[in-house]
Amino acid sequence: MQSELFTPDAKLTSYWWDVVERPKIDPKPLPATADVAVIGSGYTGLNAALVTARGGRSTIVFDAEEAGFGCSTRNGGQISTSIKPAFADLAKRYGEDRARAIIREGQASLAWMSTFVAAEHMDCGFGVVGRFHAAHNARQFEALAKAATHQPKGLEVEAHVVPRTEQRAELGTDIYHGGVVYSRHAVIDPGRYHKELLTRVTAAGADIQAHCPVTSLEKDGQGFKLTTARGVLRARDVGVATNGYTGNL
């Protein structure tokens, strides 16, 4: 099947893993209890675990695969301020005040990443280099340009339209129909960033349980009972950070 879909030299592992090998975490006995259990060891799970572990809470992180096996170490590495859906759709669904709060949260996330990486002295290739949104046809260019020049009042981000006649200076190609540059958007090496996060989480004392899926989660008195591949754990609080891998659990 692979030969029918891909070229003979196709590589099916993440590009970012060429620089950072996947972490090898030896299995260890499961404690009976923890203050906090986090399900999922991607960016969301590890950031949550870092806060609770540094705050003095006994913290355990579960993953069904190797730590960071999923989207966190497979994504494109762009950090933007964008939230989907657009403001108009959010306002229709939640009202304008909440829609503005959601958009502002997205904008704040970029500033937070810059501060966090610098404060932690992370070696992860972070940089504010800008991002070019290219249009595949003239109609799409008009839509991109309109979105950039008609941003909701008070929610504007730095952007400028690049017509097709000027695009070669940005991309070195004429294949697209112009686009928009968001100059404050950033880039990061997802594999290295995850490794830096994982190092800090383990240094803070959190227990990482790789290849240990959580098979059931139940309310248990004042906390939760987690049944896992290595036994049962009881935790006061649980964070579910499985994102695209969320199943019936």
Contacts in CASP RR format, 6 or more apart in sequence:
PFRMAT RR
TARGET T0000
AUTHOR 0000-0000-0000
METHOD contacts of the structure
MODEL  1
MQSELFTPDAKLTSYWWDVVERPKIDPKPLPATADVAVIGSGYTGLNAAL
VTARGGRSTIVFDAEEAGFGCSTRNGGQISTSIKPAFADLAKRYGEDRAR
AIIREGQASLAWMSTFVAAEHMDCGFGVVGRFHAAHNARQFEALAKAATH
QPKGLEVEAHVVPRTEQRAELGTDIYHGGVVYSRHAVIDPGRYHKELLTR
VTAAGADIQAHCPVTSLEKDGQGFKLTTARGVLRARDVGVATNGYTGNL
2 10 0 8 1.000
2 12 0 8 1.000
6 12 0 8 1.000
14 73 0 8 1.000
14 74 0 8 1.000
14 191 0 8 1.000
16 73 0 8 1.000
16 74 0 8 1.000
16 189 0 8 1.000
16 190 0 8 1.000
16 191 0 8 1.000
16 192 0 8 1.000
17 73 0 8 1.000
17 191 0 8 1.000
19 189 0 8 1.000
19 191 0 8 1.000
19 192 0 8 1.000
20 73 0 8 1.000
20 189 0 8 1.000
20 191 0 8 1.000
20 192 0 8 1.000
20 194 0 8 1.000
20 195 0 8 1.000
22 66 0 8 1.000
22 67 0 8 1.000
22 68 0 8 1.000
22 69 0 8 1.000
22 73 0 8 1.000
23 66 0 8 1.000
23 67 0 8 1.000
23 68 0 8 1.000
23 195 0 8 1.000
23 198 0 8 1.000
23 210 0 8 1.000
24 66 0 8 1.000
25 66 0 8 1.000
25 67 0 8 1.000
25 208 0 8 1.000
25 209 0 8 1.000
25 210 0 8 1.000
27 209 0 8 1.000
27 210 0 8 1.000
27 211 0 8 1.000
27 212 0 8 1.000
27 230 0 8 1.000
28 207 0 8 1.000
28 209 0 8 1.000
29 230 0 8 1.000
30 60 0 8 1.000
30 209 0 8 1.000
30 212 0 8 1.000
30 228 0 8 1.000
30 230 0 8 1.000
30 231 0 8 1.000
30 232 0 8 1.000
30 233 0 8 1.000
31 58 0 8 1.000
31 60 0 8 1.000
31 207 0 8 1.000
31 233 0 8 1.000
32 232 0 8 1.000
32 233 0 8 1.000
32 234 0 8 1.000
33 58 0 8 1.000
33 233 0 8 1.000
33 234 0 8 1.000
33 235 0 8 1.000
34 58 0 8 1.000
34 59 0 8 1.000
34 60 0 8 1.000
34 207 0 8 1.000
34 233 0 8 1.000
34 234 0 8 1.000
34 235 0 8 1.000
34 236 0 8 1.000
35 52 0 8 1.000
35 56 0 8 1.000
35 57 0 8 1.000
35 58 0 8 1.000
35 59 0 8 1.000
35 235 0 8 1.000
35 236 0 8 1.000
35 237 0 8 1.000
36 48 0 8 1.000
36 49 0 8 1.000
36 52 0 8 1.000
36 57 0 8 1.000
36 58 0 8 1.000
36 59 0 8 1.000
36 60 0 8 1.000
36 235 0 8 1.000
36 236 0 8 1.000
36 237 0 8 1.000
36 238 0 8 1.000
36 239 0 8 1.000
37 59 0 8 1.000
37 60 0 8 1.000
37 61 0 8 1.000
37 62 0 8 1.000
37 214 0 8 1.000
37 224 0 8 1.000
37 226 0 8 1.000
37 233 0 8 1.000
37 235 0 8 1.000
37 237 0 8 1.000
37 238 0 8 1.000
37 239 0 8 1.000
38 45 0 8 1.000
38 48 0 8 1.000
38 49 0 8 1.000
38 52 0 8 1.000
38 59 0 8 1.000
38 60 0 8 1.000
38 61 0 8 1.000
38 62 0 8 1.000
38 238 0 8 1.000
38 239 0 8 1.000
38 241 0 8 1.000
39 62 0 8 1.000
39 63 0 8 1.000
39 214 0 8 1.000
39 217 0 8 1.000
39 226 0 8 1.000
39 238 0 8 1.000
39 239 0 8 1.000
39 240 0 8 1.000
39 241 0 8 1.000
39 242 0 8 1.000
39 249 0 8 1.000
40 61 0 8 1.000
40 62 0 8 1.000
40 63 0 8 1.000
40 240 0 8 1.000
40 241 0 8 1.000
40 242 0 8 1.000
40 245 0 8 1.000
41 61 0 8 1.000
41 62 0 8 1.000
41 63 0 8 1.000
41 67 0 8 1.000
41 68 0 8 1.000
41 198 0 8 1.000
41 208 0 8 1.000
41 210 0 8 1.000
41 241 0 8 1.000
42 63 0 8 1.000
42 67 0 8 1.000
42 68 0 8 1.000
42 70 0 8 1.000
42 71 0 8 1.000
42 72 0 8 1.000
42 73 0 8 1.000
42 194 0 8 1.000
42 197 0 8 1.000
42 241 0 8 1.000
43 72 0 8 1.000
43 193 0 8 1.000
43 194 0 8 1.000
43 197 0 8 1.000
44 241 0 8 1.000
44 243 0 8 1.000
45 61 0 8 1.000
45 239 0 8 1.000
45 241 0 8 1.000
46 61 0 8 1.000
46 194 0 8 1.000
46 197 0 8 1.000
46 198 0 8 1.000
46 201 0 8 1.000
47 197 0 8 1.000
48 239 0 8 1.000
48 241 0 8 1.000
49 59 0 8 1.000
49 61 0 8 1.000
49 201 0 8 1.000
49 204 0 8 1.000
49 206 0 8 1.000
50 197 0 8 1.000
50 200 0 8 1.000
50 201 0 8 1.000
50 204 0 8 1.000
50 206 0 8 1.000
52 59 0 8 1.000
52 206 0 8 1.000
53 59 0 8 1.000
53 201 0 8 1.000
53 204 0 8 1.000
53 205 0 8 1.000
53 206 0 8 1.000
54 204 0 8 1.000
58 207 0 8 1.000
59 204 0 8 1.000
59 205 0 8 1.000
59 206 0 8 1.000
59 207 0 8 1.000
60 206 0 8 1.000
60 207 0 8 1.000
60 208 0 8 1.000
60 209 0 8 1.000
60 233 0 8 1.000
60 235 0 8 1.000
61 67 0 8 1.000
61 201 0 8 1.000
61 206 0 8 1.000
61 207 0 8 1.000
61 208 0 8 1.000
61 209 0 8 1.000
62 209 0 8 1.000
62 212 0 8 1.000
62 213 0 8 1.000
62 214 0 8 1.000
62 226 0 8 1.000
62 228 0 8 1.000
63 69 0 8 1.000
63 208 0 8 1.000
63 209 0 8 1.000
63 210 0 8 1.000
63 211 0 8 1.000
63 212 0 8 1.000
63 213 0 8 1.000
64 211 0 8 1.000
64 212 0 8 1.000
64 213 0 8 1.000
64 214 0 8 1.000
64 245 0 8 1.000
65 210 0 8 1.000
65 211 0 8 1.000
66 210 0 8 1.000
66 211 0 8 1.000
67 194 0 8 1.000
67 198 0 8 1.000
67 208 0 8 1.000
67 210 0 8 1.000
68 194 0 8 1.000
68 198 0 8 1.000
70 245 0 8 1.000
71 243 0 8 1.000
71 244 0 8 1.000
72 190 0 8 1.000
72 191 0 8 1.000
72 194 0 8 1.000
73 190 0 8 1.000
73 191 0 8 1.000
73 194 0 8 1.000
74 190 0 8 1.000
75 190 0 8 1.000
76 190 0 8 1.000
77 187 0 8 1.000
77 188 0 8 1.000
77 189 0 8 1.000
77 190 0 8 1.000
78 131 0 8 1.000
78 185 0 8 1.000
78 186 0 8 1.000
78 187 0 8 1.000
79 109 0 8 1.000
79 110 0 8 1.000
79 113 0 8 1.000
79 126 0 8 1.000
79 185 0 8 1.000
79 186 0 8 1.000
79 187 0 8 1.000
79 188 0 8 1.000
80 110 0 8 1.000
80 131 0 8 1.000
80 182 0 8 1.000
80 185 0 8 1.000
80 186 0 8 1.000
81 106 0 8 1.000
81 107 0 8 1.000
81 109 0 8 1.000
81 110 0 8 1.000
81 157 0 8 1.000
81 182 0 8 1.000
81 184 0 8 1.000
81 185 0 8 1.000
82 106 0 8 1.000
83 90 0 8 1.000
83 102 0 8 1.000
83 103 0 8 1.000
83 105 0 8 1.000
83 106 0 8 1.000
85 93 0 8 1.000
86 147 0 8 1.000
87 99 0 8 1.000
87 100 0 8 1.000
87 103 0 8 1.000
87 152 0 8 1.000
87 155 0 8 1.000
90 98 0 8 1.000
90 99 0 8 1.000
90 102 0 8 1.000
90 103 0 8 1.000
91 99 0 8 1.000
93 99 0 8 1.000
94 102 0 8 1.000
100 152 0 8 1.000
100 154 0 8 1.000
100 155 0 8 1.000
103 152 0 8 1.000
103 155 0 8 1.000
104 155 0 8 1.000
107 155 0 8 1.000
107 157 0 8 1.000
110 184 0 8 1.000
110 185 0 8 1.000
110 186 0 8 1.000
113 126 0 8 1.000
113 186 0 8 1.000
113 188 0 8 1.000
114 126 0 8 1.000
114 128 0 8 1.000
114 186 0 8 1.000
116 122 0 8 1.000
117 124 0 8 1.000
117 126 0 8 1.000
117 188 0 8 1.000
117 193 0 8 1.000
120 196 0 8 1.000
120 200 0 8 1.000
122 192 0 8 1.000
122 193 0 8 1.000
122 196 0 8 1.000
123 192 0 8 1.000
123 196 0 8 1.000
124 188 0 8 1.000
124 189 0 8 1.000
124 191 0 8 1.000
124 192 0 8 1.000
124 193 0 8 1.000
124 195 0 8 1.000
124 196 0 8 1.000
125 187 0 8 1.000
125 188 0 8 1.000
125 189 0 8 1.000
125 192 0 8 1.000
125 193 0 8 1.000
126 186 0 8 1.000
126 187 0 8 1.000
126 188 0 8 1.000
126 193 0 8 1.000
127 186 0 8 1.000
127 187 0 8 1.000
127 188 0 8 1.000
128 184 0 8 1.000
128 185 0 8 1.000
128 186 0 8 1.000
129 185 0 8 1.000
129 186 0 8 1.000
129 187 0 8 1.000
130 181 0 8 1.000
130 182 0 8 1.000
130 183 0 8 1.000
130 184 0 8 1.000
130 185 0 8 1.000
130 186 0 8 1.000
130 187 0 8 1.000
131 181 0 8 1.000
131 182 0 8 1.000
131 185 0 8 1.000
131 187 0 8 1.000
132 162 0 8 1.000
132 170 0 8 1.000
132 171 0 8 1.000
132 179 0 8 1.000
132 180 0 8 1.000
132 181 0 8 1.000
133 144 0 8 1.000
133 179 0 8 1.000
133 180 0 8 1.000
133 181 0 8 1.000
133 182 0 8 1.000
134 167 0 8 1.000
134 171 0 8 1.000
134 176 0 8 1.000
134 177 0 8 1.000
134 178 0 8 1.000
134 179 0 8 1.000
135 141 0 8 1.000
135 143 0 8 1.000
135 144 0 8 1.000
135 176 0 8 1.000
135 177 0 8 1.000
135 178 0 8 1.000
135 179 0 8 1.000
136 176 0 8 1.000
136 177 0 8 1.000
137 177 0 8 1.000
138 177 0 8 1.000
140 177 0 8 1.000
141 163 0 8 1.000
141 164 0 8 1.000
141 177 0 8 1.000
141 178 0 8 1.000
141 179 0 8 1.000
144 161 0 8 1.000
144 179 0 8 1.000
144 180 0 8 1.000
145 161 0 8 1.000
145 179 0 8 1.000
145 180 0 8 1.000
147 180 0 8 1.000
148 159 0 8 1.000
148 160 0 8 1.000
148 161 0 8 1.000
148 180 0 8 1.000
149 161 0 8 1.000
151 157 0 8 1.000
151 159 0 8 1.000
157 182 0 8 1.000
157 184 0 8 1.000
158 182 0 8 1.000
158 183 0 8 1.000
158 184 0 8 1.000
159 180 0 8 1.000
159 181 0 8 1.000
159 182 0 8 1.000
159 183 0 8 1.000
160 180 0 8 1.000
160 181 0 8 1.000
160 183 0 8 1.000
161 179 0 8 1.000
161 180 0 8 1.000
162 170 0 8 1.000
162 178 0 8 1.000
162 179 0 8 1.000
162 180 0 8 1.000
162 181 0 8 1.000
163 178 0 8 1.000
163 179 0 8 1.000
164 174 0 8 1.000
164 176 0 8 1.000
164 177 0 8 1.000
164 178 0 8 1.000
166 178 0 8 1.000
167 173 0 8 1.000
167 174 0 8 1.000
167 176 0 8 1.000
167 178 0 8 1.000
167 179 0 8 1.000
168 174 0 8 1.000
170 181 0 8 1.000
198 208 0 8 1.000
201 208 0 8 1.000
202 208 0 8 1.000
209 228 0 8 1.000
209 230 0 8 1.000
211 229 0 8 1.000
212 228 0 8 1.000
212 229 0 8 1.000
212 230 0 8 1.000
213 228 0 8 1.000
213 229 0 8 1.000
214 226 0 8 1.000
214 227 0 8 1.000
214 228 0 8 1.000
214 249 0 8 1.000
215 227 0 8 1.000
215 228 0 8 1.000
215 229 0 8 1.000
215 249 0 8 1.000
216 225 0 8 1.000
216 226 0 8 1.000
216 227 0 8 1.000
216 249 0 8 1.000
217 224 0 8 1.000
217 225 0 8 1.000
217 226 0 8 1.000
217 227 0 8 1.000
217 238 0 8 1.000
217 240 0 8 1.000
217 249 0 8 1.000
218 224 0 8 1.000
218 225 0 8 1.000
218 227 0 8 1.000
219 225 0 8 1.000
220 234 0 8 1.000
222 236 0 8 1.000
223 234 0 8 1.000
223 235 0 8 1.000
223 236 0 8 1.000
223 237 0 8 1.000
223 238 0 8 1.000
224 234 0 8 1.000
224 235 0 8 1.000
224 236 0 8 1.000
224 237 0 8 1.000
224 238 0 8 1.000
225 232 0 8 1.000
225 233 0 8 1.000
225 234 0 8 1.000
226 232 0 8 1.000
226 233 0 8 1.000
226 234 0 8 1.000
226 235 0 8 1.000
226 238 0 8 1.000
240 246 0 8 1.000
240 249 0 8 1.000
242 249 0 8 1.000
END
